[in-house]
Amino acid sequence: MTRVLESQLPILVVLLVLGTVAKVSTVRSGGEPGALARLGPAVLVPGHMQGPALLFCAAGELVLAAGLLLSTHTIFRWGTLAFFTMSTYVLLELRRRRPDAGCGCFGEVSSAPVGLRSIGRTALLAGMAALSLWAPVTGWEAATRPSWLMAAGVIALLALSPEIEEMIDRVRYRAPCEQRRGPAESVTLARLRESGSWRAHRDELTSAEPYDSWRELCWRFFAFRNHEQDDVVFAVYLSGRRPAVRRAVVSVEDSGSLPEYTPVSASR
């Protein structure tokens, strides 16, 4: 039973340290204007507080990682459980209130819109933290005794990490997604039609073919009309094998028609 309780401690330490380093690097690099406003905790605070919010989060992660690594004190174990539980709640709120924002879990590399994988990963980490509450050893001692449970935890986290795909894309293309040549419009439309959002709302539309489409930064938009002649716009993220899909309805009474969009510099 001891091996079961201690098996996930090293994973938690490594993830917390990686999160700390990535957030600090993101704040120091600055990135493009407004980049921090699309990342995790920075989304929820005013502009001038976005950098400090990420640094505060990074400092908390570092303290928890050090406590798990070197101590068996319950304050670090419960603090880690509270951190990942709260993170799961924040990601659910981000997905609901700011569907364009990334989780920021690992800085700007986590800029893709929050999806079920990111939420599932944070929930899994909360479960790992709960499992480790009563481990009788420090994270350092647990790391010297690897087990199949530890390997299973690593595999599960890798499967739930969209950042892996983003890093592979960056190695291949060496440019942020808004500057890359995106998939062909037909490919993106096919991905839309494979999504749950499309299947849930397809019957509301008058036609399966969009009457307009355009690209802005990392998204391609497809405009349809429903039976009430409202505009129904689907947005498909251009990165990842299973891209995020968002939907919005613009009432005909509110707008009459969609506005004209100025093409961006990114290739279509």
DAPERA-V94628 format. One record per residue. N is the residue number from 0. RES is the residue in three letters. NEAR is the number of other C-alpha atoms within 10 Angstrom. Layout:
# DAPERA-V94628
((N/RES/NEAR) (N/RES/NEAR))
This chain:
# DAPERA-V94628
((0/MET/7) (1/THR/12) (2/ARG/17) (3/VAL/14) (4/LEU/20) (5/GLU/28) (6/SER/27) (7/GLN/29) (8/LEU/27) (9/PRO/23) (10/ILE/21) (11/LEU/23) (12/VAL/23) (13/VAL/14) (14/LEU/16) (15/LEU/25) (16/VAL/21) (17/LEU/18) (18/GLY/21) (19/THR/25) (20/VAL/17) (21/ALA/21) (22/LYS/27) (23/VAL/20) (24/SER/16) (25/THR/20) (26/VAL/19) (27/ARG/11) (28/SER/10) (29/GLY/13) (30/GLY/12) (31/GLU/7) (32/PRO/7) (33/GLY/11) (34/ALA/16) (35/LEU/27) (36/ALA/19) (37/ARG/23) (38/LEU/29) (39/GLY/28) (40/PRO/23) (41/ALA/24) (42/VAL/21) (43/LEU/16) (44/VAL/13) (45/PRO/11) (46/GLY/13) (47/HIS/9) (48/MET/15) (49/GLN/23) (50/GLY/21) (51/PRO/15) (52/ALA/21) (53/LEU/26) (54/LEU/21) (55/PHE/16) (56/CYS/18) (57/ALA/24) (58/ALA/19) (59/GLY/16) (60/GLU/23) (61/LEU/19) (62/VAL/17) (63/LEU/22) (64/ALA/26) (65/ALA/16) (66/GLY/21) (67/LEU/27) (68/LEU/22) (69/LEU/13) (70/SER/17) (71/THR/17) (72/HIS/15) (73/THR/14) (74/ILE/14) (75/PHE/20) (76/ARG/24) (77/TRP/16) (78/GLY/19) (79/THR/29) (80/LEU/22) (81/ALA/15) (82/PHE/19) (83/PHE/21) (84/THR/19) (85/MET/15) (86/SER/21) (87/THR/21) (88/TYR/13) (89/VAL/17) (90/LEU/27) (91/LEU/19) (92/GLU/13) (93/LEU/23) (94/ARG/18) (95/ARG/11) (96/ARG/10) (97/ARG/17) (98/PRO/20) (99/ASP/22) (100/ALA/23) (101/GLY/28) (102/CYS/29) (103/GLY/26) (104/CYS/27) (105/PHE/25) (106/GLY/24) (107/GLU/24) (108/VAL/21) (109/SER/24) (110/SER/22) (111/ALA/27) (112/PRO/25) (113/VAL/26) (114/GLY/21) (115/LEU/15) (116/ARG/14) (117/SER/24) (118/ILE/21) (119/GLY/17) (120/ARG/20) (121/THR/24) (122/ALA/19) (123/LEU/19) (124/LEU/25) (125/ALA/22) (126/GLY/15) (127/MET/22) (128/ALA/27) (129/ALA/19) (130/LEU/18) (131/SER/26) (132/LEU/21) (133/TRP/16) (134/ALA/21) (135/PRO/16) (136/VAL/20) (137/THR/18) (138/GLY/27) (139/TRP/16) (140/GLU/15) (141/ALA/23) (142/ALA/18) (143/THR/9) (144/ARG/12) (145/PRO/15) (146/SER/15) (147/TRP/10) (148/LEU/15) (149/MET/21) (150/ALA/13) (151/ALA/12) (152/GLY/18) (153/VAL/14) (154/ILE/11) (155/ALA/14) (156/LEU/19) (157/LEU/12) (158/ALA/12) (159/LEU/19) (160/SER/17) (161/PRO/26) (162/GLU/19) (163/ILE/15) (164/GLU/13) (165/GLU/19) (166/MET/14) (167/ILE/12) (168/ASP/17) (169/ARG/15) (170/VAL/10) (171/ARG/9) (172/TYR/13) (173/ARG/12) (174/ALA/12) (175/PRO/13) (176/CYS/20) (177/GLU/18) (178/GLN/15) (179/ARG/19) (180/ARG/13) (181/GLY/21) (182/PRO/14) (183/ALA/11) (184/GLU/16) (185/SER/9) (186/VAL/11) (187/THR/21) (188/LEU/19) (189/ALA/11) (190/ARG/19) (191/LEU/23) (192/ARG/14) (193/GLU/12) (194/SER/16) (195/GLY/11) (196/SER/15) (197/TRP/18) (198/ARG/11) (199/ALA/9) (200/HIS/12) (201/ARG/14) (202/ASP/12) (203/GLU/14) (204/LEU/18) (205/THR/14) (206/SER/13) (207/ALA/12) (208/GLU/12) (209/PRO/17) (210/TYR/11) (211/ASP/11) (212/SER/15) (213/TRP/16) (214/ARG/24) (215/GLU/18) (216/LEU/19) (217/CYS/19) (218/TRP/23) (219/ARG/21) (220/PHE/21) (221/PHE/22) (222/ALA/19) (223/PHE/21) (224/ARG/21) (225/ASN/17) (226/HIS/11) (227/GLU/11) (228/GLN/16) (229/ASP/20) (230/ASP/22) (231/VAL/20) (232/VAL/20) (233/PHE/22) (234/ALA/24) (235/VAL/23) (236/TYR/25) (237/LEU/25) (238/SER/20) (239/GLY/15) (240/ARG/9) (241/ARG/15) (242/PRO/20) (243/ALA/23) (244/VAL/23) (245/ARG/19) (246/ARG/16) (247/ALA/11) (248/VAL/14) (249/VAL/16) (250/SER/16) (251/VAL/14) (252/GLU/9) (253/ASP/8) (254/SER/11) (255/GLY/12) (256/SER/13) (257/LEU/15) (258/PRO/7) (259/GLU/6) (260/TYR/9) (261/THR/9) (262/PRO/12) (263/VAL/13) (264/SER/11) (265/ALA/15) (266/SER/14) (267/ARG/16))
